Amino acid sequence: MRLERASDADQVARDRLTASAWGRHLTSDQFLAREATLRSHPFAVDAMDTWLWRDERGAVLSSCETFRVPCVRDGRPGHGIIIASVFTEERLRGRGAASAMLEAVCAQADAKGARVAALFSEVGAALYARVGFVAQPSFDVVFPARTDSNRACVTWDTAVSVDGAPPGTLELTALQADWHVARERFYAQALRRPAPTTHGARLGGSACAWAASFQTNELHVLWYRFARDDEAEALVAAARHVAHACGLDAVRFWETSPLPASDGARVERTDELPMLRALDGGPAAWAVIHRGLWA
């Protein structure tokens, strides 16, 4: 068995296999175009690799993607990886191929100095726990979309800023946040949906950034920093107004600090469950988990 970086042709071949699993709301051709669009974004060009796990004959048994991101551990800067798009064809499942591939990916990342590996599991914790990933307790706060003509805040356009975001184990960059906006734009065009005209808001010492998810019909807050309750309420109202204007059902926050939730629902997350594997001998603990880190 061997781990191998995928060529451009390999990536397209894997995209054709995964289109039915991950191309919700898109045709196969649209899914291929989506993947090509996202891979051409500067964040992916700089940070992304696609990996293949091959058997002794060269047949692909499993595949995944990794994204290199900055991190801070014990006050020391470094880098980590986010693992995404783990895929094994149904006929090949149950043989341990994905687990073996993840072990190899983590070993390769460790050898290159990565301090942590993270992923966001859509299949629960058990599969990835077997290869050393530890689930991080996490909650969402979901607000129904609604119009609000009295928003006391300043919104900004498509350039997403994450200046001043609180530090965590993995660091969200403006480039990665903009990658989510590029995803939003693709879906808006493909599905002929109105896209948000702004992607964040500021008020006083508080700010947040967002992007529409047309797959779930929600506005996802990529990161937020709330200094005061009144500022938080105004920014939540702004996000809800943007969601309503785009025909979205709700605004979803990944809770990183307390939110004003008078009519919001706080729910424990089981989908896109953050999981962390320490590669540097430190604790498998995550200080702050921003939605924008999801890949």
PLY file of the C-alpha trace (Angstrom):
ply
format ascii 1.0
element vertex 295
property float x
property float y
property float z
element edge 294
property int vertex1
property int vertex2
end_header
0.00 0.00 0.00
1.20 3.54 -0.64
0.08 7.15 -0.20
0.35 9.25 -3.33
-0.45 12.86 -4.21
-3.16 12.93 -6.89
-2.55 14.37 -10.34
-5.06 16.71 -12.00
-6.47 13.75 -13.95
-6.73 11.69 -10.76
-8.69 14.49 -9.10
-11.22 14.65 -11.94
-11.62 10.86 -11.84
-12.35 11.00 -8.09
-14.77 13.89 -8.63
-16.78 11.73 -11.02
-17.02 9.02 -8.36
-17.99 11.38 -5.54
-20.49 13.52 -7.47
-23.48 11.41 -6.42
-22.42 11.48 -2.76
-21.44 15.13 -2.41
-23.11 16.91 -5.32
-26.40 17.65 -3.59
-28.60 19.93 -5.76
-26.06 19.82 -8.62
-25.79 17.86 -11.83
-22.63 15.81 -12.32
-21.23 18.44 -14.68
-22.03 21.20 -12.20
-20.27 19.27 -9.45
-17.15 18.88 -11.60
-17.27 22.61 -12.31
-17.68 23.33 -8.57
-14.59 21.32 -7.70
-12.55 22.99 -10.43
-13.69 26.42 -9.23
-12.82 25.76 -5.60
-9.42 24.23 -6.44
-8.53 27.34 -8.45
-9.17 29.64 -5.49
-5.94 31.06 -3.99
-6.63 29.36 -0.65
-6.76 25.92 -2.29
-3.87 26.61 -4.65
-1.68 27.43 -1.67
-2.99 24.99 0.94
-4.74 22.00 -0.63
-3.53 18.52 -1.61
-5.53 15.51 -2.79
-4.26 12.11 -1.63
-4.78 8.60 -2.98
-4.30 5.35 -1.10
-3.27 2.69 -3.63
-2.82 -1.04 -3.35
0.20 -2.97 -4.63
-1.28 -3.05 -8.15
-1.85 0.71 -8.19
-5.66 0.58 -7.78
-7.11 3.42 -5.70
-8.71 2.15 -2.49
-9.52 5.48 -0.81
-8.88 9.21 -1.15
-8.99 12.44 0.83
-7.99 16.08 0.74
-5.83 18.05 3.15
-5.61 21.79 3.75
-2.59 23.34 5.46
-3.61 26.04 7.96
-1.76 28.09 10.59
-2.14 27.10 14.22
-1.06 28.16 17.69
-0.22 25.55 20.34
1.05 26.46 23.81
1.57 30.00 22.60
3.82 28.86 19.75
2.86 29.38 16.10
3.07 26.54 13.61
0.82 24.76 11.16
-1.71 21.97 11.13
-3.80 20.17 8.53
-7.53 19.86 8.01
-8.55 16.55 6.43
-11.65 16.56 4.22
-13.53 14.56 1.60
-12.55 11.09 2.85
-14.05 8.70 0.29
-13.99 4.95 -0.30
-16.13 3.37 -2.97
-18.93 1.26 -1.49
-17.55 -1.95 -2.98
-14.24 -1.37 -1.17
-15.57 -0.40 2.24
-15.12 -2.41 5.40
-11.50 -3.36 4.67
-9.77 -0.61 6.65
-8.56 1.35 3.63
-9.69 4.76 4.90
-8.18 4.16 8.35
-4.86 3.09 6.86
-4.86 6.11 4.57
-5.54 8.50 7.47
-2.69 6.99 9.46
-0.39 7.55 6.49
-1.64 11.10 5.96
-1.06 11.97 9.63
2.41 10.38 9.55
3.31 12.36 6.44
2.01 15.60 7.99
3.90 14.90 11.22
7.10 14.37 9.27
6.62 17.81 7.69
6.17 19.50 11.06
2.39 19.70 11.39
1.33 19.96 15.02
-2.29 18.82 14.71
-4.66 17.16 12.26
-8.36 18.04 12.28
-11.47 16.95 10.44
-15.21 17.53 10.55
-16.98 14.18 10.68
-20.36 13.70 9.03
-20.53 10.02 10.08
-20.18 10.34 13.85
-17.13 9.97 16.05
-16.53 6.19 16.10
-14.81 5.78 12.70
-12.23 8.50 13.24
-11.77 7.76 16.95
-10.23 4.44 15.85
-7.36 6.36 14.27
-6.75 8.73 17.16
-9.12 11.63 16.51
-10.89 13.08 19.56
-14.35 14.68 19.21
-14.64 18.25 20.47
-17.89 19.17 22.30
-19.66 21.75 20.18
-23.00 23.49 19.85
-24.90 25.45 17.22
-27.24 28.36 17.83
-29.81 28.68 15.07
-31.98 31.75 14.48
-34.89 31.88 12.02
-34.37 34.37 9.21
-36.40 37.58 9.46
-36.38 41.08 8.04
-35.16 43.99 10.15
-35.14 47.52 8.75
-33.50 49.04 11.86
-30.09 47.38 11.78
-27.67 49.52 13.78
-24.44 48.28 12.24
-22.07 48.77 9.35
-21.95 46.01 6.74
-19.09 45.38 4.36
-18.83 43.83 0.94
-17.35 40.62 -0.39
-13.90 41.00 1.17
-14.17 38.97 4.38
-11.98 40.11 7.26
-11.07 38.01 10.27
-8.90 40.62 11.96
-9.04 40.30 15.72
-10.63 36.85 15.75
-9.83 35.07 19.02
-6.93 32.60 18.77
-7.57 28.89 18.72
-5.63 25.74 17.98
-6.22 26.29 14.26
-6.37 29.79 12.80
-8.98 30.96 10.30
-7.48 33.25 7.65
-9.25 35.79 5.48
-8.27 33.73 2.43
-10.00 30.62 3.76
-13.09 32.66 4.66
-13.16 34.03 1.10
-13.02 30.43 -0.18
-16.45 29.95 1.44
-17.71 33.05 -0.36
-16.47 31.58 -3.65
-18.43 28.40 -2.88
-21.51 30.50 -2.18
-21.16 32.38 -5.47
-20.88 29.14 -7.43
-24.08 27.73 -5.92
-25.95 30.99 -6.35
-25.16 30.98 -10.07
-25.74 27.24 -10.56
-29.05 27.21 -8.68
-30.12 30.70 -9.80
-30.46 31.93 -6.26
-29.89 35.49 -5.01
-26.56 35.75 -3.22
-25.89 38.03 -0.24
-24.69 41.50 -1.20
-22.62 41.71 2.00
-20.63 39.11 3.88
-20.23 40.60 7.30
-21.01 43.42 9.69
-19.25 45.53 12.30
-20.55 47.52 15.25
-18.33 49.03 17.93
-15.90 46.37 19.08
-17.96 43.52 17.59
-17.92 41.93 14.15
-18.95 38.78 12.27
-18.59 37.33 8.78
-20.89 34.96 6.92
-21.59 33.11 3.69
-24.74 31.48 2.36
-25.06 27.70 2.25
-27.60 26.93 -0.45
-27.19 23.21 0.24
-28.79 23.66 3.68
-30.61 26.92 2.85
-28.95 28.71 5.75
-26.61 31.61 6.32
-23.51 30.22 8.03
-21.58 32.59 10.27
-17.92 31.88 9.53
-16.58 33.64 12.64
-17.73 36.22 15.14
-16.38 38.40 17.92
-18.95 39.99 20.23
-17.72 42.57 22.74
-21.09 43.71 24.12
-24.58 42.21 24.30
-26.27 45.11 22.51
-23.74 44.93 19.67
-24.23 41.18 19.45
-28.00 41.55 19.18
-27.64 44.09 16.38
-25.22 41.92 14.42
-27.38 38.82 14.82
-30.31 40.90 13.53
-28.21 42.00 10.54
-27.34 38.39 9.69
-30.99 37.36 9.99
-32.00 40.19 7.66
-29.43 39.13 5.05
-30.65 35.53 5.27
-34.28 36.61 4.80
-33.39 38.79 1.80
-31.75 35.77 0.10
-34.67 33.41 0.76
-32.72 31.41 3.34
-34.48 29.76 6.27
-32.10 30.45 9.13
-28.77 31.77 10.42
-26.48 29.17 11.98
-23.68 30.05 14.43
-21.05 27.58 15.57
-20.97 28.69 19.20
-17.54 29.99 20.27
-18.77 32.39 22.97
-22.21 33.13 24.48
-24.84 34.40 22.05
-28.04 36.38 22.64
-30.49 33.56 21.96
-33.92 34.86 22.94
-35.54 33.10 19.99
-32.58 31.02 18.86
-32.29 27.27 19.37
-29.08 25.95 20.95
-28.41 22.39 19.80
-25.51 19.99 20.26
-23.81 19.31 16.97
-23.54 15.77 15.63
-23.03 16.59 11.94
-19.76 18.18 10.80
-18.44 17.16 14.23
-15.02 18.70 14.91
-12.37 16.10 15.75
-8.70 16.66 16.52
-5.60 14.47 16.57
-2.48 15.91 18.21
0.72 15.22 16.29
3.06 17.11 18.63
2.46 15.21 21.86
0.21 17.94 23.26
-3.45 17.61 24.25
-6.10 16.86 21.63
-8.09 19.93 22.65
-9.44 22.79 20.58
-9.75 26.23 22.13
-11.97 27.91 19.50
-13.71 26.26 16.54
-14.75 28.67 13.80
-17.27 27.59 11.16
-14.93 29.03 8.54
-12.36 26.32 9.31
-14.68 23.65 7.89
-13.41 22.35 4.55
0 1
1 2
2 3
3 4
4 5
5 6
6 7
7 8
8 9
9 10
10 11
11 12
12 13
13 14
14 15
15 16
16 17
17 18
18 19
19 20
20 21
21 22
22 23
23 24
24 25
25 26
26 27
27 28
28 29
29 30
30 31
31 32
32 33
33 34
34 35
35 36
36 37
37 38
38 39
39 40
40 41
41 42
42 43
43 44
44 45
45 46
46 47
47 48
48 49
49 50
50 51
51 52
52 53
53 54
54 55
55 56
56 57
57 58
58 59
59 60
60 61
61 62
62 63
63 64
64 65
65 66
66 67
67 68
68 69
69 70
70 71
71 72
72 73
73 74
74 75
75 76
76 77
77 78
78 79
79 80
80 81
81 82
82 83
83 84
84 85
85 86
86 87
87 88
88 89
89 90
90 91
91 92
92 93
93 94
94 95
95 96
96 97
97 98
98 99
99 100
100 101
101 102
102 103
103 104
104 105
105 106
106 107
107 108
108 109
109 110
110 111
111 112
112 113
113 114
114 115
115 116
116 117
117 118
118 119
119 120
120 121
121 122
122 123
123 124
124 125
125 126
126 127
127 128
128 129
129 130
130 131
131 132
132 133
133 134
134 135
135 136
136 137
137 138
138 139
139 140
140 141
141 142
142 143
143 144
144 145
145 146
146 147
147 148
148 149
149 150
150 151
151 152
152 153
153 154
154 155
155 156
156 157
157 158
158 159
159 160
160 161
161 162
162 163
163 164
164 165
165 166
166 167
167 168
168 169
169 170
170 171
171 172
172 173
173 174
174 175
175 176
176 177
177 178
178 179
179 180
180 181
181 182
182 183
183 184
184 185
185 186
186 187
187 188
188 189
189 190
190 191
191 192
192 193
193 194
194 195
195 196
196 197
197 198
198 199
199 200
200 201
201 202
202 203
203 204
204 205
205 206
206 207
207 208
208 209
209 210
210 211
211 212
212 213
213 214
214 215
215 216
216 217
217 218
218 219
219 220
220 221
221 222
222 223
223 224
224 225
225 226
226 227
227 228
228 229
229 230
230 231
231 232
232 233
233 234
234 235
235 236
236 237
237 238
238 239
239 240
240 241
241 242
242 243
243 244
244 245
245 246
246 247
247 248
248 249
249 250
250 251
251 252
252 253
253 254
254 255
255 256
256 257
257 258
258 259
259 260
260 261
261 262
262 263
263 264
264 265
265 266
266 267
267 268
268 269
269 270
270 271
271 272
272 273
273 274
274 275
275 276
276 277
277 278
278 279
279 280
280 281
281 282
282 283
283 284
284 285
285 286
286 287
287 288
288 289
289 290
290 291
291 292
292 293
293 294
